[in-house]
């Protein structure tokens, strides 16, 4: 049982905001999104604008800089744009 908790819900072992705020893109945008969704899945009631800022803050600098040129209105859009930008760099 502990192995399942460690693999799928490590944030349950402490402050759920800490790993979310520390999350940085190490590999692809897809992998970053998977991690981001895993960490946000246990936190209820966060404002979407706040989630968008946390998400973009964790992206590579090149992607984050280009994202500022787009008018994204929700988390789904910012994730999609991050994918598109990653394909260009």
Backbone as a chain_set.jsonl record, in Angstrom:
{"seq": "XXXXXXXXXXXXXXXXXXXXXXXXXXXXXXXXXXXXXXXXXXXXXXXXXXXXXXXXXXXXXXXXXXXXXXXXXXXXXXXXXXXXXXXXX", "coords": {"N": [[0.818, -1.198, 0.0], [1.934, 1.278, 0.794], [3.73, 1.678, -1.293], [2.029, 2.219, -3.437], [0.883, 4.638, -2.607], [3.191, 6.244, -2.526], [3.875, 6.253, -5.228], [1.614, 7.31, -6.645], [0.382, 9.365, -5.134], [2.244, 11.191, -3.735], [2.117, 13.688, -2.558], [0.312, 13.558, -0.537], [1.624, 12.959, 1.728], [2.53, 15.203, 3.0], [2.686, 18.771, 2.934], [0.674, 19.773, 0.345], [1.101, 21.902, -1.371], [3.804, 22.479, -1.48], [5.389, 20.614, -3.2], [4.114, 21.239, -5.6], [4.59, 23.994, -6.029], [7.322, 23.896, -6.253], [7.757, 22.524, -8.543], [9.391, 21.975, -11.594], [10.03, 22.075, -15.096], [11.609, 19.322, -16.458], [11.88, 17.649, -18.587], [9.968, 16.86, -21.354], [7.128, 18.927, -22.326], [4.781, 17.486, -22.127], [5.39, 15.569, -20.141], [5.816, 17.301, -18.018], [3.246, 18.38, -17.733], [1.856, 16.078, -16.923], [3.024, 15.615, -14.379], [2.317, 18.045, -13.146], [-0.51, 17.884, -13.17], [-0.811, 15.682, -11.518], [0.057, 16.678, -9.051], [-1.724, 18.826, -8.668], [-4.098, 17.519, -8.544], [-4.8, 16.72, -5.981], [-5.36, 18.989, -4.649], [-7.895, 21.044, -3.843], [-10.152, 23.561, -5.077], [-8.507, 25.643, -6.041], [-7.878, 28.741, -7.607], [-8.185, 29.222, -11.092], [-6.613, 31.073, -12.505], [-4.467, 31.369, -10.784], [-3.417, 28.756, -10.884], [-2.62, 28.755, -13.56], [-0.49, 30.56, -13.493], [1.287, 29.247, -11.765], [1.78, 26.98, -13.304], [2.98, 28.065, -15.69], [5.217, 29.229, -14.552], [6.79, 27.047, -13.916], [7.741, 26.101, -16.298], [10.296, 25.734, -18.884], [12.498, 28.47, -19.423], [12.594, 29.529, -22.064], [10.18, 28.681, -23.175], [8.357, 29.791, -21.381], [8.849, 32.542, -21.772], [7.975, 32.934, -24.42], [5.301, 32.23, -24.143], [4.21, 34.441, -22.93], [3.521, 36.072, -24.997], [1.113, 35.253, -25.937], [-2.455, 35.31, -25.669], [-3.816, 33.702, -23.329], [-6.582, 32.2, -21.808], [-7.338, 30.235, -20.085], [-6.355, 27.275, -18.208], [-6.17, 24.991, -19.809], [-5.739, 26.091, -22.362], [-3.227, 27.341, -21.995], [-1.625, 25.148, -21.55], [-1.849, 23.835, -23.996], [-0.72, 25.771, -25.735], [1.883, 25.786, -24.707], [2.729, 23.247, -25.513], [2.717, 23.645, -28.307], [4.662, 25.652, -28.589], [6.907, 24.314, -27.627], [7.297, 22.542, -29.723], [8.407, 24.206, -31.617], [10.874, 24.972, -30.698]], "CA": [[0.0, 0.0, 0.0], [2.816, 2.445, 0.822], [4.3, 1.862, -2.626], [1.005, 2.875, -4.25], [0.789, 6.034, -2.177], [4.395, 6.937, -2.969], [3.881, 6.43, -6.682], [0.512, 8.078, -7.205], [-0.037, 10.499, -4.334], [3.265, 11.551, -2.753], [1.783, 14.937, -1.893], [-0.511, 13.286, 0.628], [2.511, 12.745, 2.858], [2.911, 16.48, 3.591], [2.045, 19.961, 2.382], [0.481, 19.55, -1.093], [1.552, 23.05, -2.159], [5.26, 22.503, -1.591], [5.891, 20.036, -4.447], [3.531, 21.938, -6.739], [5.305, 25.253, -6.232], [8.712, 23.592, -6.58], [7.796, 21.764, -9.793], [10.048, 22.604, -12.747], [10.091, 21.218, -16.27], [12.894, 18.657, -16.645], [11.873, 16.968, -19.877], [8.983, 17.399, -22.294], [5.951, 19.594, -21.791], [3.818, 16.428, -21.767], [5.777, 15.016, -18.85], [5.583, 18.346, -17.033], [1.801, 18.435, -17.52], [1.495, 14.9, -16.13], [3.426, 15.895, -13.004], [1.501, 19.166, -12.674], [-1.851, 17.376, -12.912], [-0.738, 14.793, -10.366], [0.156, 17.495, -7.853], [-2.923, 19.645, -8.488], [-5.249, 16.644, -8.36], [-5.167, 16.564, -4.572], [-5.634, 20.312, -4.089], [-9.22, 21.467, -4.303], [-10.579, 24.941, -4.944], [-7.548, 26.673, -6.458], [-8.274, 29.633, -8.688], [-7.533, 28.822, -12.336], [-5.564, 32.041, -12.837], [-3.34, 31.015, -9.936], [-2.849, 27.542, -11.463], [-1.944, 29.124, -14.812], [0.784, 31.186, -13.13], [2.163, 28.197, -11.237], [2.159, 26.15, -14.451], [3.939, 28.753, -16.563], [6.448, 29.452, -13.797], [7.584, 25.824, -13.905], [8.22, 25.767, -17.64], [11.599, 26.25, -19.302], [12.501, 29.923, -19.646], [12.283, 29.818, -23.471], [8.745, 28.471, -23.374], [7.669, 30.794, -20.561], [8.985, 33.855, -22.417], [7.106, 32.996, -25.593], [3.906, 32.159, -23.69], [3.769, 35.789, -22.581], [3.042, 36.715, -26.216], [-0.204, 34.72, -26.258], [-3.573, 35.619, -24.774], [-4.45, 32.468, -22.867], [-7.629, 32.536, -20.837], [-7.558, 29.145, -19.136], [-5.244, 26.349, -18.044], [-6.113, 24.124, -20.986], [-5.112, 26.858, -23.447], [-1.814, 27.565, -21.732], [-0.965, 23.852, -21.754], [-1.811, 23.626, -25.443], [0.271, 26.695, -26.293], [3.205, 25.314, -24.292], [3.048, 22.152, -26.434], [3.016, 24.211, -29.625], [5.94, 26.363, -28.492], [7.941, 23.309, -27.499], [7.536, 22.009, -31.061], [9.157, 25.184, -32.409], [12.241, 25.193, -30.197]], "C": [[0.86, 1.261, 0.0], [3.423, 2.73, -0.539], [3.304, 2.56, -3.546], [0.879, 4.347, -3.888], [2.003, 6.813, -2.657], [4.389, 7.193, -4.465], [2.818, 7.408, -7.162], [0.102, 9.309, -6.4], [1.025, 10.901, -3.319], [2.94, 12.83, -1.997], [0.899, 14.723, -0.673], [0.333, 13.146, 1.892], [2.907, 14.06, 3.532], [2.094, 17.607, 2.986], [1.892, 19.801, 0.87], [0.957, 20.721, -1.953], [3.052, 23.037, -2.399], [5.771, 21.865, -2.88], [5.332, 20.731, -5.69], [4.309, 23.214, -7.044], [6.76, 25.038, -6.616], [8.861, 22.904, -7.94], [8.399, 22.574, -10.933], [10.106, 21.59, -13.879], [11.494, 20.654, -16.415], [13.006, 18.051, -18.035], [10.842, 17.637, -20.789], [7.848, 18.12, -21.572], [4.919, 18.559, -21.358], [4.125, 15.831, -20.405], [5.54, 16.027, -17.73], [4.092, 18.447, -16.714], [1.337, 17.264, -16.661], [1.828, 15.119, -14.659], [2.541, 16.982, -12.389], [0.096, 18.683, -12.302], [-1.872, 16.444, -11.705], [-0.714, 15.606, -9.071], [-1.1, 18.335, -7.618], [-4.162, 18.801, -8.223], [-5.707, 16.502, -6.925], [-5.487, 17.894, -3.9], [-6.945, 20.808, -4.682], [-9.406, 22.971, -4.149], [-9.578, 26.011, -5.328], [-8.096, 27.466, -7.631], [-7.5, 29.273, -9.959], [-6.434, 29.795, -12.752], [-4.289, 31.755, -12.033], [-2.646, 29.768, -10.479], [-2.092, 27.838, -12.757], [-0.572, 29.729, -14.511], [1.769, 30.164, -12.581], [2.672, 27.336, -12.386], [3.23, 26.844, -15.294], [5.266, 28.998, -15.848], [7.364, 28.23, -13.797], [8.177, 25.434, -15.243], [9.632, 26.301, -17.882], [11.469, 27.727, -19.637], [12.109, 30.275, -21.079], [10.786, 29.703, -23.741], [7.957, 29.533, -22.614], [7.712, 32.172, -21.217], [8.055, 33.974, -23.616], [5.625, 32.935, -25.211], [3.345, 33.542, -23.367], [3.219, 36.542, -23.788], [1.622, 36.299, -26.583], [-1.233, 35.152, -25.221], [-4.256, 34.304, -24.409], [-5.425, 32.818, -21.753], [-7.902, 31.428, -19.837], [-6.375, 28.183, -19.146], [-5.083, 25.433, -19.25], [-5.425, 24.829, -22.154], [-3.611, 27.038, -23.221], [-1.023, 26.258, -21.907], [-0.807, 23.56, -23.24], [-0.765, 24.517, -26.112], [1.691, 26.268, -25.928], [3.662, 24.159, -25.17], [3.476, 22.701, -27.793], [4.377, 24.915, -29.626], [7.093, 25.363, -28.405], [8.296, 22.714, -28.865], [8.352, 22.92, -31.944], [10.611, 25.319, -31.96], [13.086, 23.949, -30.189]], "O": [[0.554, 2.214, -0.716], [3.613, 3.89, -0.906], [3.695, 3.405, -4.35], [0.781, 5.202, -4.768], [1.86, 7.933, -3.146], [4.85, 8.241, -4.918], [3.103, 8.255, -8.009], [-0.489, 10.227, -6.969], [0.724, 10.946, -2.126], [3.445, 13.033, -0.893], [0.756, 15.631, 0.146], [-0.194, 13.21, 3.003], [3.574, 14.022, 4.566], [0.95, 17.411, 2.576], [2.9, 19.703, 0.17], [1.193, 20.545, -3.149], [3.519, 23.536, -3.423], [6.527, 22.511, -3.605], [6.007, 20.802, -6.717], [4.646, 23.476, -8.198], [7.369, 25.907, -7.239], [9.978, 22.727, -8.426], [7.983, 23.7, -11.206], [10.219, 20.387, -13.642], [12.464, 21.408, -16.487], [14.1, 17.954, -18.592], [10.861, 18.855, -20.962], [7.641, 17.945, -20.371], [4.256, 18.733, -20.336], [3.217, 15.611, -19.602], [5.118, 15.662, -16.633], [3.717, 18.585, -15.55], [0.512, 17.442, -15.765], [1.005, 14.84, -13.788], [2.077, 16.852, -11.256], [-0.424, 19.033, -11.243], [-2.847, 16.422, -10.954], [-1.391, 15.257, -8.105], [-1.497, 18.532, -6.469], [-5.167, 19.313, -7.729], [-6.873, 16.197, -6.67], [-5.842, 17.929, -2.722], [-7.067, 20.967, -5.896], [-8.886, 23.579, -3.214], [-9.767, 27.178, -4.983], [-8.709, 26.905, -8.539], [-6.292, 29.045, -9.905], [-5.417, 29.37, -13.302], [-3.177, 31.886, -12.545], [-1.417, 29.722, -10.532], [-1.046, 27.243, -13.018], [0.401, 29.434, -15.206], [2.957, 30.213, -12.9], [3.855, 27.0, -12.439], [4.274, 26.257, -15.575], [6.323, 28.974, -16.479], [8.582, 28.368, -13.688], [9.019, 24.54, -15.318], [10.101, 27.198, -17.182], [10.415, 28.169, -20.093], [11.361, 31.231, -21.289], [10.204, 30.526, -24.447], [7.004, 30.105, -23.143], [6.712, 32.889, -21.214], [7.414, 35.008, -23.804], [4.788, 33.529, -25.891], [2.147, 33.782, -23.513], [2.524, 37.544, -23.624], [0.994, 36.92, -27.441], [-0.913, 35.334, -24.046], [-5.167, 33.855, -25.104], [-5.127, 33.626, -20.874], [-8.61, 31.637, -18.853], [-5.498, 28.278, -20.004], [-3.96, 25.138, -19.659], [-4.616, 24.222, -22.856], [-2.819, 26.903, -24.153], [0.121, 26.279, -22.362], [0.242, 23.093, -23.683], [-0.009, 24.053, -26.966], [2.602, 26.377, -26.749], [4.835, 24.083, -25.536], [4.481, 22.267, -28.357], [5.149, 24.774, -30.574], [8.131, 25.549, -29.039], [9.461, 22.417, -29.131], [8.937, 22.463, -32.926], [11.474, 25.726, -32.737], [14.251, 23.997, -29.793]]}, "num_chains": 1, "name": "protein.A"}
